[in-house]
Amino acid sequence: MSDPLTLPRLFDTPGPRLFGLPPGSDFPADLLAGLEARLGEAPPHQRARVQIIVNTQRMRRRLRRLFDAGPAALLPRVDLLTDLECRAPIPPAVSSIRRRLELIRLISALLDAEPELAPRAALYDLADSLARLLDEMQGERVTLEDIAALDVSDLSGHWARAQRFLEIVGQVPRADDLPDPEERQRRVVETLIAEWDAAPPQHPVILAGSTGSRGATHLLMQAVARLPQGAVLLPGYDFDLPQAIWDQLDDPLTGEDHPQFRFRKLMLGLGLEPGDVQQWAPAACNPARNRLISLALRPAPVTHQWLEEGPGLGALEPPLERITLVKAPGPRAEAMAIALRMRHAAESGEVAALITPDRSLTRQVSAALTRWGILPDDSAGTPLQTTAPGRLLRQVADLFDAPPSAVRLLALLKHPLTHTGSARGPHLELTRKLELFLRREARPHPGPEDIRAFIERQQDPLAPDWAGWLCDWAFTTADPGPVPLAERVAAHMALAERISRGSAPETEGTLWKKDAGEAALRVMQKLSEDADYGDAFTARDYGDLAHAILGTGEVRNPDEPHPRILIWGTLEARVQGADVVILGGLNEGSWPEATQPDPWLNRQMRKDAGLLLPERKVGLSAHDFQQAVAAKEVWLTRALRSQDAETVPSRWLNRMTNLLSGLPGQGGPEALAAMEARGAHWLGLVRGVEAPVTAPRAPRPSPAPPVAARPRELWVTDIRTLIRDPYAIYAKRILRLRRLNPLMRDPDAMMRGIVSHTAIETFVQGVNEGQIDLTRAALLSTVSDVLDRDVPWGEARALWRARLDRNADWFLRGEEARQAQALQVFTEKTGKAEIAGLGFTLSAKADRVDLDADGRVHLFDYKTGTPPTEAQQKTFDKQLLLEAAIAERAGFGDLGPRPVAQAVYIGLGTSPKEVPAPLDDEPPGTVWENFTELARAWLEPQRGYTARRAMEEVGRVGDYDQLSRHGEWEDSDAPDLRPLSMEGSHEA
């Protein structure tokens, strides 16, 4: 019987020990297989003495599942790197929020003292950039003295400014002496190494899956490799890379973007050569494909080796027969092709994994999968800021800056977490009614008086309390000035809870419920705990801070995802395998991501100081690509265009395709064509899925409702529409449909016309009543009053005021003449006339009606646009001609029948002018006879209301074009006359 205290010996060779698994291996499974082969028939208790250190929770779970799937046995201890940190007697790291606030405070003070260094708008970006530099310096053991000693003789101006900020890094005062995260991790590793040096552990310690890209992890890997029974297992190790290439990776300036650079750095630190790295276990990979990829990814200076070593690769079609290259026309097609393949995997029982750093692509793929009821298991989860609690907290933070506009107010009221304490149904009903009220009354920036006016029209007994709750937080919260951060956070949380709770104070809302709510509460509580480290914040600055902090959290999807449809980030993919691996978004700028410029140190300065080069991330991405492309079945996808611009293929995909194209003797071009053909097949399926369902084209409508349903009264402004677009009259007067006004009305031509009309009418009426002088100053004062009252856009007010100012002298000269001849002046005068025997009434509201000393009528209509020409008035724009006919028929009430001396459009546009109506050519009597015939024609049963009968401009969009399904038919199509019954159905 073996001694229970005997420790297992896995390794008989002296350290340091490095092992590797080639690209394409199932890392957790092969790790376990190699461990089992070394343990052999070892007693169970010796298995339990083996310690495995991994870097991700996913890998630990996968290892445990693999152990559980085997025979019953004691399991090795599987630790995370973070578990080691918890056992070290070192204070916890300072929170990221606290450190950010500390840096913001210091940078803010520096900018206050020296505003020429940078604009205050860059405050948060500067803080984040300095935090990243601080992390890197601590991780790589670089001090401020190392930075200060750099040779910057050719960068004196820039360096002097940069040094003022870099000095801040060493000025963060902390009474509790808490370390930064990277500093703590390094101290943990150094403490652990010191313990091991004093008493080396004799049990096996295997550090598996790390690449050594971070300084502290690199140190730990070296220490584990030197332990008596320690070993480091490297993922995706390139056993095919020649010694000469390894030697070229010694210089970071030329080698750091190579996928194997970090392994070379580790070897140099341990005094090992590539030949000393042993294969941990036989791996079910594709050696021929690995050799091809290894050659394709050689450093740029030695790509001439493609010609020398390429012919030795042998036939290329067999190793590439399970690689598919998808060159989609755009991101949507790329996402749909990926979704189709993942759906096929789900139906056939395969495990499919999408690997991409492009979160936009993953969202599109997830959305495409929902059409088949598939929810992928996304390792990144959902960003906290896009969850319901995150969105509500961001919207509430914006309330401190200014009272909400109609759009923002309704977005808050409709939020799924608003008013969840009780009476959610009545709340939504009142919200719907409030929206209609704000649209109809044109209230883009509502206030308490608007809410009160709305509530007065409601019968709901809950409406008064609901209105009080709404006004309590919507219009009393704004506080844009500086406020201590602790007060801001407390007010933010209290206000969010008040909005979520609703109008019943004794109830509790659901803001902090479920996973997303609990995560949001943790973030806000942490911000509250660290708020004393921040300065006073303006409302806008606090909103930016809250948005940024909420953007750092992630929440797992609460729904159960599909167990075999996976979306991985590149970190999760390094140590996991799948039947189908899809590498998506293979374009420059996406994979690899574009390197961000360092505002502090250039590449040479970074190298001299011992910091990481920008190419580090490129090298890590290259290693991820090399591992993933070696999987059993691989998809490589990219979009040829994005946002209306051509994309550039990823450098690794470029290298791979260029190498294949240059090896015709090995069937490279044919292998590449076969890869693209497989991709084209799936893109063809995408076109089939995306093809619109064919439906019969809608005809150009010309409904003919019963005579009894047709309007018996129209306004003179309707006649132009009746002639040009009869269908609009059908929709407006018969169906009684009205366009819903936008919540935030744009300062468009229609609004400019209404406001200009109001200003001119107010001025003219005041002049007639003797309250306003007929002067330029009085006119412009009236214009300013109306603009300030009715136009909430400062820029529009200025432009419209300037236009009326330019036209003021011209208008006053004309107004003096009009006032001189007028005995009486009426504004907004309503009139009507009935067609005898037809029961049809024509109504009008004249902008202005003047009576002269001879008892004649002078009609005027104000136009802010271009007035209609005489030819247009004769055929289509008959407004003034019809008003003249009404006036001669005693249609304007107490005025009685009057002869019309003139009818004039007063154009107030860019080129002001007066355009008279052609009364001589179109006398009122003749106009009325013609109108009578027109009205009689529209009361004929077979007369249809044809859509867009004679539009002035083909491209002009009408309010009812969507209802008529314009676009499915052309203006030149013959109208489809459809008699209708009183019930609205077609008559047989």
Secondary structure, 3 states (H helix, E strand, C coil): CCCCCCCCCCCCCCCCCEEECCCCCCHHHHHHHHHHHHHCCCCHHHHHCCEEEECCHHHHHHHHHHHHHCCCCCCCEEEEHHHHHHHCCCCCCCCHHHHHHHHHHHHHHHHHHCCCCCCHHHHHHHHHHHHHHHHHHHHCCCCHHHHHCCCCCCCHHHHHHHHHHHHHHCCCCCCCCCCCHHHHHHHHHHHHHHHHHHCCCCCCEEEECCCCCCHHHHHHHHHHHHCCCEEEEECCCCCCCCHHHHHHCCCHHHHCCCCCHHHHHHHHHHCCCHHHCEECCCCCCCHHHHHHHHHHCCCHHHCCHHHHHHHHHCCCHHHHCCEEEEEECCHHHHHHHHHHHHHHHHHHCCCEEEECCCHHHHHHHHHHHHHHCCCCEECCCEEHHHCHHHHHHHHHHHHHCCCCCHHHHHHHHHCCCCCCCCCHHHHHHHHHHHHHHHHHCCCCCCCHHHHHHHHCCCCCCCHHHHHHHHHHHHCCCCCCCCEEHHHHHHHHHHHHHHHHHCCCCCCCCCCCCHHHHHHHHHHHHHHHHCHHHCCEECHHHHHHHHHHHHCCCEECCCCCCCCCEEEECHHHHCCCCCCEEEECCCECEECCECCCCCCCCCHHHHHHHCCCCCHHHHHHHHHHHHHHCCCCEEEEEEECEECCEECCECHHHHHHHHHHHCCHHHCHHHHHHHHHHHHHHHHHHHHHHHCCCCCCCCCEEEEECCHHHCCCEEEHHHHHHHHHCHHHHHHHHHCCCCCCCCCCCCCCHHHHHHHHHHHHHHHHHHHHCCCCCCCHHHHHHHHHHHHHHHCCCHHHHHHHHHHHHHHHHHHHHHHHHHHHHEEEEEEEEEEEEEECCCCEEEEEEEEEEEEECCCCEEEEEEECCCCCCHHHHHHCCCHHHHHHHHHHCCCCHHHCCCCEEEEEEEECCCCCEEEECCCCCCCHHHHHHHHHHHHHHHCCCCCCCCCCCCCCCCCCCCCCCCCCCCCCCCCCCCEEEEEECCCCCECC
